[in-house]
Each structure stands twice: as structure tokens, then as C-alpha cells.
């Protein structure tokens, strides 16, 4: 995410933009575009696997939270990076779709 933002002229350090003054709406718009680009890439590369994985999960009342927590911990355990956070968000979307089926 930082690389994409840097390409757009936005440099983030500790959550604070150090770019030239820019309207907050413009900065948020650029961040949203960067996240959307990452989601599209994740869906292209791993969407079918995520969908298949979600279909095979035990989502009974007693298991849902434990299952989601295990996936989240596994995703974020070694290093928390934007790509992993966006991957978890994308997985959460597949999981939500599975729950309403």
C-alpha cells in the first residue's frame, strides 16, 4: 500500500502524511484507490482459493468465531503489513457472502 501511495505522491509515516498539502478528501480517495487495487490483485491471484476455503469451513454457531480468529491470527502472526490486512478484509468479504447463502 505504501508503494502505491508513494507513486501517487503520498508518503505515510506513523499514520501521518508527509506529502505536499493535499485536501483530506483527495488523500482518502487515493488511499481507497490503492486498497481497491490491492483487493483486485488479491482476488485475481487468490480469489478462487479463498472462495473454496470458505465453502469448506465449519461455520456452525460454536465454530464461527474460533475459525475466523484462527484465520486472522494465522494471517497476521508473523508480520502485520497492509497486504495482509487487505487480504484478511477480502477473506472477510468471502466469509460474509458464505454466511448469507
Secondary structure, DSSP 8 states (H G I E B T S, - for coil): -HHHHHHTT--EETTEE-SS---HHHHHHHHHHHHHHHHHHHHHHHHHHHHHHHHTS--STTTHHHHHHHHHHHHHSS---HHHHHHHHHHHHHHHHHHT-
